[in-house]
Amino acid sequence: MKVNWKLRFSNKVTLTAIVLAAIALIYQVLAIIGVTPQISESQLVQLAGMVINLLAVLGIITDPTTAGVSDSDQALGYDKPKSGQQDT
């Protein structure tokens, strides 16, 4: 399986999902072994969300399907998101 991780991590949605899944997994493992962290899971999720949003505002996280920060000419012509299927 070949995955372009650099490209995946530059997508805000993918990065958010991976970070939140990692936080949930860590807290589940800690609960199984009986460890109660001083910081609640919701506080950590809020902090992670703030960091990801800050990175997006700074332009570090962008749409990986286009070069630069603007949409492609094709995307600018859409009235609604592309469905992935060709119209016949």
C-alpha positions as CSV (number, residue, x, y, z in Angstrom):
1,M,0.0,0.0,0.0
2,K,1.5,3.3,-1.1
3,V,0.2,6.5,0.6
4,N,1.5,10.0,0.1
5,W,1.5,10.9,3.8
6,K,2.9,14.4,3.3
7,L,0.0,15.2,1.1
8,R,-2.5,13.6,3.5
9,F,-1.1,15.5,6.5
10,S,-1.6,18.8,4.6
11,N,-5.3,18.2,4.6
12,K,-7.1,19.7,7.6
13,V,-9.8,17.1,7.7
14,T,-7.4,14.1,7.5
15,L,-5.1,15.7,10.1
16,T,-7.9,16.4,12.5
17,A,-9.3,12.9,12.2
18,I,-5.9,11.3,12.8
19,V,-5.1,13.5,15.8
20,L,-8.6,13.0,17.4
21,A,-8.3,9.2,16.8
22,A,-4.9,9.1,18.4
23,I,-6.2,11.1,21.5
24,A,-9.2,8.8,21.9
25,L,-6.9,5.7,21.6
26,I,-4.5,7.0,24.2
27,Y,-7.4,7.7,26.7
28,Q,-8.9,4.3,26.0
29,V,-5.6,2.6,26.8
30,L,-5.1,4.7,29.9
31,A,-8.6,3.7,31.1
32,I,-7.9,0.0,30.6
33,I,-4.8,0.2,32.7
34,G,-6.5,2.3,35.3
35,V,-4.6,5.6,34.8
36,T,-6.6,8.8,35.1
37,P,-4.9,11.8,33.4
38,Q,-5.1,15.2,35.1
39,I,-6.2,16.8,31.7
40,S,-9.6,15.6,30.5
41,E,-10.0,14.2,27.0
42,S,-12.3,17.1,26.0
43,Q,-9.7,19.7,27.0
44,L,-7.0,17.9,25.0
45,V,-9.4,17.7,22.0
46,Q,-10.1,21.4,22.2
47,L,-6.3,22.2,22.4
48,A,-5.6,20.0,19.4
49,G,-8.5,21.7,17.4
50,M,-7.1,25.1,18.2
51,V,-3.6,24.1,17.1
52,I,-4.9,22.6,13.8
53,N,-7.0,25.7,13.2
54,L,-4.0,28.0,13.9
55,L,-2.0,26.0,11.3
56,A,-4.8,26.4,8.8
57,V,-5.0,30.2,9.4
58,L,-1.2,30.5,8.9
59,G,-1.6,28.6,5.6
60,I,0.4,25.6,6.7
61,I,-2.6,23.3,6.1
62,T,-4.1,23.8,2.7
63,D,-6.2,22.0,0.1
64,P,-3.7,19.3,-1.2
65,T,-5.6,18.9,-4.5
66,T,-4.4,22.2,-5.8
67,A,-1.1,24.0,-6.1
68,G,-0.7,27.0,-3.9
69,V,-3.6,28.4,-1.8
70,S,-6.2,29.2,-4.6
71,D,-8.6,26.8,-6.3
72,S,-7.9,25.4,-9.7
73,D,-9.7,26.9,-12.8
74,Q,-11.8,23.7,-12.9
75,A,-12.8,24.0,-9.2
76,L,-13.7,27.7,-9.7
77,G,-16.2,26.6,-12.3
78,Y,-18.2,24.3,-10.0
79,D,-21.7,25.2,-8.8
80,K,-21.6,22.2,-6.4
81,P,-18.8,19.8,-5.3
82,K,-17.8,17.2,-7.8
83,S,-19.5,13.9,-7.1
84,G,-16.6,11.8,-8.5
85,Q,-18.9,10.2,-11.1
86,Q,-19.0,11.3,-14.7
87,D,-22.4,12.7,-15.9
88,T,-23.8,10.9,-19.0
